[in-house]
Amino acid sequence: MKLNPKIPIKRTKKLFLDTYRYKVVIISAFASVFRGNDLDSVSKKLAYYKANGATKSLQFWSRNMSTDDVTLAGNILNLLMPMSEYVLRVESPLISVYTNKLEDIKKITDNLTDFVKYVSLSENELEKGVVYLKKIDFDYKVTLGHIQTPQVPLVKWCDDNSKIRMPRTCKEQLVRGWGCKQRYFYVKDDRSLIMVKMFLGSNIQRIERVVKLGD
């Protein structure tokens, strides 16, 4: 299934949210009304805006919206209504739609071509909890959670261990003991992973298996 050639395409090496193979990012001034994916509420808010325009009863971000902004939000709503098995993530003015149905991605891109920032597609038959990488010859990717205390012993152990590959920024923030959330590093084998778990315990957000792709 081919997408509109005007749409920028990115490739993903892992499942989004450990579940979805595809993502489309839409630009909309009314993105915030889609937060929570309550489409009935979105419909009511858009109907109210069409009937009343910019009034003091509306939230500040909506007071300078144009008729075209409202029309676009209505079109997005109409495309989402028949969809199933999808998730929305809103970071205004962007709406990210995650799904495993490429036909839904195509409908959105065909109808909203000028408002799609990009589409992300998977290159492989991806598995949950697996990251596919070309240049990383390690077995696991460890992603950190919210850390509030310095992890100097872990960093020293990693510095002397060839079976750990830790980016400099991750190392620096572990030493400080803050700003580590979503930082990651790689572990070579099961034995080293056990040691990492002993150091970090519940400070690990997730562990993913790494599959090395051919060059």
N, C-alpha and C positions, 0 to 999 in steps of 0.2 A: 504494500500500500504506500503510494508516494504522497508526500506532503507538498504543499505549495512551495515552489523553489524560492520565493521571496522570504520565507521564514528562516531565521538563523537556527542552525542545529548544533547542539552540544551532545557529547557522548558521556554516558555514565558507566562506571566500573562496579557499581553496587546498587542494590535496591534502595529506593527512597523509602524512608521510614520502615526499612526491613520488609517491605511488602510490594511496593509499586515500581513498575518498570519504566513508566513514562511520566514526564512533567511538562506542563505548558504554563508559561508565565504571561499573564495579561496585565496591561497597564490601564488603570481606570481611576479617575478622580474620586469615584464613589466606592473604592475598594473596601473601605472600613465597614460599610453596611453588610458586607458578606462575611464578616468575622463571626465564627460560630456556626456557619453554614445553616442558618435558620432561614430557608428560602421564603417561607410565609411572611416572616418579619421583613425581609428585604422587599417583597412585593408591596407590603403596606407602606413602608417608608417611601418607596418610589412613587406610589400613588398619591401619598400625602404631599410630596414635594411638587408633583405635577399640578395638583389642585391649588396649592397655597404659595408656591414659590419660596423665596428666601424670607423667612420670618424669624422673629426673635425666639420662637419656640424650637427652632432647629439648632442642631449643634453647630459650633462656629465653623468647622471645616466645610460645611455644606452650603454656606451662605453665598459663596461666589461661583457656584456651579452653573454651567450653561445648559441649555436645552439639549445640546449634543452629548454632554456628560450623562444626563439622565437617560437619554435614548440608548447610549452604549451600555449603561448598567442594566437597562431592561433587556437588551439583546443577550448580555451575559447570563442573566437570570433565565431567559427562555432556553438557552443552550444547556444550562445545568439541570433544569427541572426534570427532563426525561432520563438523566444519567443515573447510574447505580454503581455501587462499589468504587467510590472515589473519596478523596479527602481534600479539603481546602486549607491553605495557609495564607494568611493575609498579613502583608507588611506594606501598608499604604505608601505609594499608590499601586502596589503590585498584588495580584492575586495568583497564587500558585495552585494549579489543579493537578493532583496526583491520581493516576489510574493505571490499570492494566489493560485497558481497552484502547487500542490504537485508533479504532474508528471514531471514538469520542474526541481524541486529539485532532483528528482530521476535520471533524465537523467544526470544532472551535477555530482552527487555523483557517479554514475555508471561509468562515463567516466573519472573523475578526482579524483578518490579515494585517491591517494597519495598526492594530493595537496589541499584537503579540510580540513580546520582547524576545523570546526564544523558546524552543522546544528541546527537551533533553530526552534522548532515546538510549536504550541499552544496546550494547553491541553483542551480547552473549545471552545464553540461557542462564540467567543469574539465579543464584540460590540465596535464601535467607541466611544472614550471618556470615556471608562470604564477600571479600573484596578482591577484585580482579586487577592486578597491577603488572606492568611490564618489567620494571627495573628493580623490584624489591624481592630479594631471595630470602624472605623470612616467613615463618609459619603463621604468625598472629599479629594483628593490629590491636593495640590497647588504647582505648579512648578514655580520658580522665573525666571525672565528675567534679563537683564543687569541693576544692581542697582549701582548708583554712589554716593549716600549719605547715611549716617548712619540711621538706622531705629530703634533707641532706644525705642521710645514710643511703637512701635509694639511689640518688644521683651518683654518689661515690662508687657504689657497687656497679652501676651501669657503665661508668667511665672505664672501669677495669674489666669489662665483660664484652667480648667480641660478639656475643650472641644477643646483644641489645643494640638497636639503632634508634637513637633519640635525637630529634631535631634540637638545635641550639636554643630556640625560643622556649620549647617545652622544658628543657633542662633549667634554664634561668628562672622560669616561673615556679618550678618545683622547689628550687632553692629558696625563693622568696615565700612560697607557701600560699600564693593567691594568683588569680588570673589563669588558672590551669584548666578550667572547664572547656571541654571540646578539644584540648590539646591531645596529641597522640604520639605513640612511639611503637616500634616494631620489636617482636620477640622471636628468636630463632626456633625454639623447641619447647616441648611440654615441661621439661625440667626447669627451664628458666622461667616459664610462665608461672609455675608453682611459687617460685621465689618472689616474683612480682606481686602475686596475690597476697603473699605474706606481708610484704611491705605496705601495700596500699589498701587491702581489705575492701571496705565498702566505698572507697574513693574511686573505684573503677566504675565508669558509666557503662561501658560495654566492651566485649572482646569479640573480634571478628577473625575468622580464618582467612588467610591470604592465599590466593591461587595465582601463581606467576604465569603470565601470558607469554607466548612465544614472541620473539623479536620480529 
